Amino acid sequence: MALFKRRTVGKPGEWYYCLKHGTVEEGPECRAADRFGPYATREEAAHAMETARERNLEWETDPKWHDTDAGKGKAGAEGD
């Protein structure tokens, strides 16, 4: 009896982008750590890397996630 070999069964029409193989697959064929998804369409899954790049860029340039006054901490340390 093999432990932890149960595969996740996807719903019909769910699409994934496999990071390991660089391919679009219907249903989860590869392990979860190696894929993005699920996506509603094959086309969305095919553009998964582009979508990820766009989201990363939005996050990297979001002022809520970064200090906008970078010199503030340095100036405070010098004045002490």
Residue frames as qw, qx, qy, qz and C-alpha x, y, z in Angstrom:
[[0.000, 0.888, 0.460, 0.000, 0.00, 0.00, 0.00],
 [0.441, 0.296, 0.003, 0.847, 1.54, 3.28, -1.11],
 [0.208, -0.717, -0.439, 0.500, 1.12, 6.25, 1.18],
 [0.002, 0.735, -0.010, -0.678, 0.39, 9.74, -0.12],
 [0.263, -0.030, 0.720, 0.641, -0.02, 8.67, -3.74],
 [0.272, 0.698, 0.648, -0.139, -3.58, 9.95, -4.10],
 [0.268, 0.153, 0.337, 0.889, -3.76, 12.33, -7.04],
 [0.224, 0.457, 0.313, -0.802, -5.90, 15.43, -7.01],
 [0.332, 0.451, 0.757, 0.338, -8.73, 15.04, -9.47],
 [0.016, 0.185, -0.075, -0.980, -9.53, 18.21, -11.35],
 [0.492, 0.549, 0.497, -0.457, -12.92, 19.31, -12.51],
 [0.569, 0.435, 0.542, 0.439, -13.69, 19.13, -16.23],
 [0.235, 0.877, 0.219, 0.358, -12.67, 22.34, -17.92],
 [0.439, -0.862, 0.163, 0.197, -9.98, 23.32, -15.41],
 [0.730, 0.580, -0.155, 0.327, -6.72, 24.24, -17.06],
 [0.630, -0.703, 0.144, 0.297, -3.25, 24.43, -15.52],
 [0.471, 0.794, -0.366, 0.116, 0.17, 25.65, -16.62],
 [0.929, -0.267, -0.031, 0.255, 2.95, 23.20, -15.75],
 [0.093, -0.935, 0.327, 0.095, 6.10, 25.06, -14.72],
 [0.636, -0.376, 0.636, 0.221, 8.26, 21.95, -14.99],
 [0.590, 0.249, 0.675, 0.366, 7.30, 21.09, -18.57],
 [0.017, 0.336, -0.191, -0.922, 6.22, 24.54, -19.80],
 [0.150, -0.213, -0.802, -0.538, 2.95, 23.15, -21.08],
 [0.536, -0.124, 0.135, -0.824, -0.77, 23.66, -20.64],
 [0.179, -0.053, -0.982, -0.014, -2.67, 20.69, -19.25],
 [0.585, -0.375, -0.236, -0.679, -6.33, 19.99, -18.65],
 [0.869, -0.457, -0.161, -0.095, -6.78, 18.80, -15.12],
 [0.293, -0.813, 0.501, -0.051, -3.90, 18.54, -12.67],
 [0.924, 0.269, -0.264, 0.064, -1.44, 16.16, -14.30],
 [0.529, 0.350, -0.493, 0.596, 1.70, 17.35, -12.52],
 [0.463, -0.446, -0.596, 0.481, 2.17, 17.97, -8.82],
 [0.086, -0.933, -0.348, 0.013, 0.77, 21.16, -7.31],
 [0.439, -0.703, 0.158, 0.537, 4.21, 22.67, -6.61],
 [0.393, -0.117, 0.588, 0.697, 4.97, 22.53, -10.34],
 [0.129, 0.511, 0.677, 0.515, 1.86, 24.24, -11.69],
 [0.158, 0.114, 0.165, -0.967, -0.19, 27.43, -11.81],
 [0.409, -0.228, -0.620, -0.629, -3.95, 27.23, -11.89],
 [0.447, 0.396, 0.755, 0.271, -6.68, 26.36, -12.19],
 [0.109, 0.264, -0.218, -0.933, -7.68, 28.64, -15.04],
 [0.620, 0.405, 0.428, -0.518, -11.10, 28.75, -16.68],
 [0.760, 0.628, -0.012, -0.165, -9.76, 28.46, -20.23],
 [0.876, 0.069, 0.149, 0.454, -6.82, 26.97, -22.07],
 [0.362, 0.744, 0.031, 0.561, -5.94, 30.47, -23.30],
 [0.399, -0.858, 0.162, -0.281, -5.68, 31.84, -19.73],
 [0.876, -0.376, 0.242, 0.179, -3.44, 28.93, -18.74],
 [0.761, 0.403, 0.130, 0.492, -1.24, 29.51, -21.79],
 [0.172, 0.763, -0.088, 0.617, -0.61, 33.09, -20.60],
 [0.729, -0.626, -0.258, 0.101, 0.09, 32.09, -16.98],
 [0.672, -0.153, -0.065, 0.722, 3.71, 33.23, -17.00],
 [0.141, 0.457, 0.188, 0.858, 2.79, 36.59, -18.51],
 [0.493, -0.723, -0.307, -0.373, 0.06, 37.02, -15.89],
 [0.771, -0.478, -0.210, 0.366, 2.54, 36.17, -13.13],
 [0.503, 0.115, 0.025, 0.856, 5.05, 38.72, -14.47],
 [0.120, -0.611, -0.248, -0.742, 2.36, 41.42, -14.55],
 [0.653, -0.691, -0.277, -0.139, 1.26, 40.64, -10.99],
 [0.747, -0.269, -0.146, 0.590, 4.85, 40.63, -9.76],
 [0.303, 0.326, 0.099, 0.890, 5.45, 44.02, -11.37],
 [0.365, -0.705, -0.273, -0.543, 2.30, 45.42, -9.75],
 [0.763, -0.584, -0.234, 0.150, 3.45, 44.13, -6.37],
 [0.676, -0.060, -0.049, 0.733, 7.01, 45.44, -6.79],
 [0.148, 0.329, 0.120, 0.925, 5.76, 48.93, -7.66],
 [0.429, -0.711, -0.493, -0.259, 2.92, 49.08, -5.10],
 [0.078, 0.594, -0.370, 0.710, 3.75, 51.85, -2.61],
 [0.745, -0.511, 0.061, -0.425, 1.79, 50.08, 0.14],
 [0.980, -0.126, -0.068, 0.136, 4.44, 47.35, 0.20],
 [0.687, 0.215, -0.129, 0.682, 7.56, 49.50, 0.13],
 [0.318, -0.700, -0.207, 0.606, 8.94, 52.39, 2.15],
 [0.435, 0.813, 0.238, 0.306, 8.65, 55.53, 0.05],
 [0.094, -0.944, 0.264, -0.177, 11.02, 57.50, 2.28],
 [0.921, 0.092, -0.270, 0.265, 14.14, 55.34, 2.00],
 [0.394, 0.481, -0.357, 0.697, 16.48, 58.00, 3.40],
 [0.512, -0.694, -0.008, -0.505, 14.44, 58.54, 6.57],
 [0.916, -0.385, -0.072, 0.088, 15.96, 55.64, 8.53],
 [0.735, 0.214, -0.105, 0.635, 19.49, 56.56, 7.46],
 [0.053, 0.658, -0.081, 0.747, 19.10, 60.24, 8.37],
 [0.678, -0.655, -0.031, -0.332, 17.70, 59.32, 11.79],
 [0.922, -0.203, -0.096, 0.315, 20.67, 57.08, 12.50],
 [0.542, 0.389, -0.104, 0.738, 23.17, 59.80, 11.57],
 [0.181, -0.712, 0.021, -0.678, 21.52, 62.40, 13.80],
 [0.809, -0.553, -0.187, -0.075, 21.79, 60.22, 16.92]]
